[in-house]
Amino acid sequence: MNKKTLLIIGLVWPEPRSSAAGTRIIQLAELFLARSYQVTFASAASKGEFSYPLEEMGVAEQEVRLNDTGFNTLLKELMPDIVLFDRFAIEEQYGWRVQQECPDALRILDTEDLHCLRHARQQAIKTGKPLDLFTDLAKREIASVLRCDLSLIISEYEMNILREQFHVDASLLCYLPFLEDEITEKKIQNWKGFEEREGFVFIGNYLHEPNWNTLQFLKTRIWPLLRKKLPAAVMHIYGAYAAAKVMQLHNAKENFYVHGRAGDARETIAAHKVLLAPIQFGAGLKGKFIDAMQSGTPAVTTSAGAEAMQGELDWNGAVTDDPASFVDEAIRLYEDKNLWLSAQRNGARMINERYEKIKLGAVFLETIDSLLINYKAHRNHNFIGQILQYQTLSSSKYMSLWIEEKNKNSRV
């Protein structure tokens, strides 16, 4: 019996040590590998120093070009059963080629987070105007969702937006948050203790605008207040792609240390007592909190940071949008061992009840198995998606072919 084939088309080569998005792709690949799928990852981006060695985990690697028929050739060779698009911009670029060469392949969109929601929130903060979800970016993103057979949504909050605000049929959506290993009692016992840890910590990929904004807010609004009440406190800043503007925030006199990239996020976070993340806008789920929970590190954040992560469970620390309250909660966790241990336990419970990968993965793969069998009826139910697919095939195809021809002429 031939193995089923999955083709993942990536916006970039995954860097799990740089971002939660990179971890997400690895988790999805592992799910299908465990089901004995033949998995191929393709991207037109350049590999970086921190790109994950996919071939070591059994994933074939393919470098492709934008607007190039070489991708069509790859599709014909692989004839994948499933094609997974890493974010909607990738579906826009390659979706019509997939439809043309392997129309029976199941098309899955991994949204990572709702880009239109994150952008709308950023604009609302920047302009002071009310939140406007119904933007041109939203039209593009929702069109991509409708063209696909299934979209993976990482946040229950975003599931509700898609269903209630944009009226996307529930059959096109699959709630699939981060897929995490269980936190066992043995693991808890091996965590660094309260007395073994030092200082506060923040971590993030600074190519991601919400992280850069959070770091600025932390430096200018939170840290001055916290140092007045706890003068000996130390703040440690880590993260990938810390450009000069990030490194310039380093100030030893203020006990504000910017270290740059962390070798291992969880080990790094585990050295410190409390994660501080006064996130002002964003979308999806925040990988830094998953890393904090997995390393037994309580966290203080805002409602924007904690959104959709805890469900009905208690947060592993504190959630507040008021800077003064934020500082008070941070100090309480830093100084009160019993409160700190209780928050730590809350994080373990959250991981085990909301992100445990065996249960979540099994439900997701059952959904995929059903769609592979019933995809024709599924697509007929989503006739609007078929219309969008038809229109996109016509418009995007000729635009892409025009660019391809132009590129050929420029190389002559």
C-alpha positions in Angstrom: 0.0 0.0 0.0 1.4 3.4 -1.0 2.0 6.0 1.6 -0.3 9.0 1.5 1.6 12.2 0.7 1.5 15.6 2.4 3.0 18.7 0.8 3.6 21.7 3.1 4.3 25.0 1.4 6.0 27.3 3.8 6.2 31.1 3.8 9.6 30.6 5.3 11.8 27.7 6.4 10.7 26.8 10.0 12.8 28.2 12.8 11.3 26.7 16.0 13.9 28.4 18.1 12.9 31.8 16.7 9.1 31.8 16.7 6.0 29.9 17.6 5.1 29.7 13.9 8.2 27.6 13.3 7.2 25.3 16.1 3.7 25.0 14.7 4.9 23.7 11.4 7.1 21.1 13.0 4.2 19.9 15.2 2.0 19.5 12.2 4.7 17.6 10.3 5.2 15.3 13.2 1.5 14.5 13.3 1.4 13.3 9.7 4.8 11.4 10.0 3.3 9.5 12.9 0.5 8.4 10.6 3.1 7.2 8.1 2.6 10.0 5.6 5.3 10.9 3.2 5.9 14.6 4.0 7.6 17.2 1.8 8.2 20.8 2.8 8.7 23.4 0.0 9.5 27.1 0.2 10.7 29.9 -2.0 12.3 31.6 0.9 16.0 31.4 1.5 17.2 29.1 4.3 18.8 30.8 7.3 21.3 29.9 9.9 18.6 28.7 12.3 16.4 26.8 9.8 15.3 23.5 11.2 16.9 20.4 9.7 13.7 18.9 8.4 15.4 16.0 6.7 16.7 14.7 10.0 13.0 14.1 11.1 12.1 12.4 7.8 10.7 15.4 5.9 11.9 15.9 2.3 13.0 19.4 1.5 12.3 21.2 -1.8 13.3 24.7 -2.8 10.9 26.3 -5.2 10.5 29.6 -7.0 7.7 32.1 -7.0 5.8 32.4 -10.3 7.6 29.4 -11.8 6.3 26.3 -13.6 8.9 24.3 -11.7 6.4 24.2 -8.9 3.8 22.6 -11.3 6.4 20.0 -12.1 6.9 19.2 -8.4 3.2 18.8 -8.0 3.0 16.4 -10.9 5.9 14.3 -9.4 4.4 14.2 -5.9 0.7 14.1 -6.7 0.0 14.9 -3.0 -3.1 13.7 -1.2 -3.0 16.8 1.0 -1.5 20.3 0.4 -1.0 22.5 3.5 -0.6 26.2 3.0 1.4 28.0 5.7 -0.6 31.2 6.0 -3.0 32.7 3.5 -0.5 34.6 1.4 1.0 31.2 0.4 -2.5 29.9 -0.6 -2.9 33.1 -2.7 0.4 32.4 -4.5 0.2 28.6 -5.0 -3.4 27.6 -4.6 -4.4 28.0 -8.2 -1.4 25.8 -9.3 -2.5 23.1 -6.8 -6.0 23.3 -8.2 -4.8 23.0 -11.7 -2.3 20.1 -11.3 -4.0 18.0 -8.5 -7.6 19.1 -8.1 -8.4 16.1 -5.9 -5.8 17.0 -3.3 -7.2 18.1 0.0 -6.3 21.8 0.6 -5.6 22.9 4.1 -4.8 26.4 5.3 -2.9 26.9 8.5 -3.8 30.5 9.4 -1.2 30.7 12.3 -3.4 33.5 13.6 -5.9 35.8 11.9 -3.7 38.4 10.2 -6.7 40.7 9.6 -7.5 40.7 13.3 -3.9 41.4 14.4 -3.6 44.2 11.7 -7.0 45.7 12.7 -6.0 45.9 16.4 -2.6 47.4 15.5 -4.4 50.1 13.4 -6.9 50.8 16.1 -4.1 51.5 18.6 -2.1 53.5 16.2 -5.0 55.7 15.0 -7.2 55.7 18.1 -10.2 54.8 15.9 -12.6 51.9 16.7 -11.6 48.4 15.6 -12.5 47.7 12.0 -12.3 44.1 11.0 -13.8 44.5 7.5 -10.7 45.6 5.7 -9.1 44.6 2.3 -6.8 42.4 4.2 -9.8 40.6 5.7 -11.3 40.1 2.3 -8.1 38.4 1.1 -7.8 36.2 4.2 -11.4 35.1 4.3 -11.4 34.4 0.6 -8.4 32.1 1.2 -10.3 30.4 4.0 -13.3 29.8 1.7 -11.2 28.4 -1.1 -9.6 25.8 1.1 -11.3 22.5 2.3 -10.2 23.2 5.9 -8.6 26.0 7.8 -6.7 25.3 11.1 -7.5 27.9 13.7 -5.3 28.2 16.7 -7.7 30.3 18.9 -11.3 29.7 20.0 -11.7 33.4 20.0 -10.8 33.5 16.3 -13.1 30.6 15.6 -16.0 32.7 16.9 -15.0 35.7 14.8 -14.9 33.6 11.7 -18.3 32.1 12.4 -20.1 35.1 13.8 -18.5 38.1 12.1 -17.6 36.6 8.7 -20.2 33.8 8.7 -17.8 31.1 7.7 -19.4 27.7 7.8 -18.2 25.6 10.8 -17.4 22.7 8.5 -14.5 24.7 7.0 -12.9 25.3 10.3 -10.8 23.1 12.7 -9.8 24.3 16.1 -6.2 23.1 16.5 -4.1 25.0 19.2 -0.5 24.2 20.1 0.2 20.5 20.5 2.2 20.0 23.7 3.6 17.1 25.7 1.9 16.4 29.0 3.5 18.0 32.1 4.0 15.0 34.4 4.6 15.1 38.2 8.1 13.9 37.4 8.7 16.9 35.1 7.4 19.3 37.7 9.8 17.9 40.3 12.7 18.5 38.0 11.8 22.2 37.4 14.1 24.8 39.0 12.8 25.9 42.4 11.7 29.3 43.5 15.0 30.0 45.3 17.1 28.9 42.3 15.6 31.5 40.0 16.5 35.1 39.5 15.0 38.2 37.8 12.1 38.8 35.4 12.2 37.8 31.8 10.7 38.6 28.4 11.2 36.8 25.1 10.0 37.2 21.5 10.9 37.3 17.8 11.4 41.0 17.1 10.5 40.7 13.4 7.0 40.3 14.8 5.6 43.8 15.4 3.6 42.9 18.6 6.7 41.8 20.3 8.6 44.9 19.5 5.7 47.0 20.7 5.5 45.0 23.9 9.2 45.4 24.6 8.9 49.2 24.2 5.9 49.3 26.5 7.8 47.1 29.0 10.8 49.4 28.9 9.0 52.8 29.1 5.8 52.1 31.1 6.3 49.0 33.2 10.0 48.8 34.2 10.3 52.3 35.7 7.3 51.7 38.0 8.5 48.2 39.0 12.1 49.5 39.8 10.7 52.2 42.1 9.0 49.5 44.2 11.6 46.8 43.8 15.0 48.6 43.2 17.1 45.4 43.1 14.9 43.7 40.5 16.6 42.7 37.2 14.9 42.5 33.8 16.3 40.0 31.2 15.3 40.4 27.5 15.8 37.6 25.0 14.7 37.0 21.4 15.4 36.3 17.8 16.3 39.0 15.3 17.1 41.6 17.9 18.1 44.5 15.6 20.1 47.5 16.7 16.9 49.2 17.9 16.3 46.3 20.3 19.9 46.0 21.6 20.0 49.8 22.2 17.4 49.3 25.0 20.1 47.6 27.1 20.9 49.6 30.2 22.9 48.0 33.0 22.3 51.0 35.3 18.6 50.3 35.1 19.1 46.6 35.5 17.6 46.2 32.0 19.6 43.6 30.2 19.1 42.8 26.5 20.8 39.5 25.7 19.7 38.8 22.1 18.8 35.3 20.9 18.3 32.5 23.4 19.8 29.1 22.6 16.8 27.3 24.0 13.7 29.4 24.9 12.4 27.0 27.7 15.8 26.6 29.4 16.3 30.3 29.3 12.9 31.2 30.7 13.4 28.5 33.4 16.3 30.4 34.8 14.0 33.3 35.8 11.2 33.8 38.3 8.4 35.6 36.3 7.7 36.2 32.7 6.5 39.8 32.0 4.6 40.3 28.7 2.4 43.5 28.7 1.1 42.7 25.2 -0.9 45.6 23.6 -2.2 43.9 20.5 -1.9 40.7 18.5 -3.9 37.6 17.6 -3.7 33.9 17.9 -2.0 32.2 20.8 1.3 33.2 22.3 4.1 30.7 22.2 6.1 32.5 25.0 3.3 31.5 27.5 3.4 27.9 26.4 7.2 27.9 26.9 6.7 29.6 30.3 4.2 26.9 31.4 6.4 24.1 30.1 9.3 25.5 32.2 7.2 26.2 35.3 7.5 29.9 35.0 4.5 32.1 36.1 3.6 35.0 33.8 1.9 38.4 34.1 0.3 39.7 30.9 -2.7 41.6 29.6 -6.1 40.5 28.3 -4.6 40.7 24.8 -1.8 38.4 25.8 -3.9 35.8 27.6 -6.7 35.8 25.0 -8.2 32.4 24.3 -5.3 30.6 26.1 -6.9 29.6 29.4 -10.5 28.8 28.7 -12.3 28.5 32.1 -9.0 27.7 33.9 -7.0 29.9 36.2 -4.1 31.8 34.5 -0.5 30.8 35.5 0.1 34.2 37.2 -2.0 37.3 36.6 -3.8 39.1 33.8 -4.4 42.9 34.0 -4.4 45.8 31.6 -3.5 48.5 34.1 0.2 49.3 34.3 0.2 49.9 38.1 -1.8 46.7 38.8 0.6 44.9 36.4 3.6 45.9 38.4 1.9 45.0 41.7 1.0 41.5 40.5 4.5 41.0 39.2 6.0 41.8 42.5 3.5 39.6 44.4 4.5 36.6 42.2 8.2 37.5 42.6 8.1 37.6 46.4 5.4 35.2 47.4 6.6 31.6 47.1 3.2 30.0 47.8 1.5 32.2 45.2 4.3 31.5 42.7 3.9 27.7 43.2 0.1 27.9 42.8 0.6 29.8 39.5 3.1 27.2 38.4 0.5 24.5 39.0 -2.1 26.4 37.1 0.2 26.5 34.0 0.7 22.7 34.2 -3.0 22.1 34.4 -3.6 24.5 31.4 -1.1 22.6 29.2 -2.5 19.2 30.2 -6.2 20.1 29.7 -6.1 22.4 26.8 -2.9 21.6 24.7 -2.2 17.9 25.2 -1.2 16.7 21.7 -2.3 13.1 21.7 -6.0 13.9 22.2 -6.0 17.0 19.9 -3.9 15.3 17.2 -6.2 12.3 17.1 -9.3 14.4 16.6 -7.6 16.4 13.9 -6.5 13.3 12.0 -10.0 11.8 12.2 -11.3 15.0 10.6 -8.7 14.7 7.8 -9.5 11.0 7.2 -13.2 11.9 6.9 -12.5 14.7 4.4 -10.3 12.6 2.3 -13.2 10.2 1.8 -15.9 12.8 1.4 -14.2 15.8 -0.1 -16.5 16.0 -3.2 -19.6 16.3 -1.0 -17.7 18.7 1.3 -16.8 21.0 -1.6 -20.3 21.0 -3.0 -21.5 22.2 0.4 -19.0 25.0 0.1 -20.1 26.2 -3.3 -19.0 29.8 -2.6 -15.5 28.4 -2.2 -15.8 26.7 -5.6 -16.8 30.1 -7.1 -13.8 31.8 -5.5 -11.5 29.0 -6.6 -12.8 29.4 -10.2 -12.3 33.1 -10.2 -8.9 33.0 -8.6 -7.8 30.3 -11.0 -8.6 32.7 -13.8 -7.2 35.9 -12.4 -4.2 34.7 -10.4 -3.1 32.2 -13.1 -2.7 34.8 -15.8 -1.0 37.4 -13.5 1.5 34.7 -12.3 2.1 33.5 -15.9 2.7 37.1 -17.0 5.2 37.6 -14.2 6.9 34.3 -15.1 7.2 35.3 -18.7 8.6 38.7 -17.7 11.2 37.0 -15.5 12.2 34.8 -18.4 12.7 37.7 -20.6 14.8 39.6 -18.0 17.2 36.6 -17.8 17.7 36.5 -21.5 
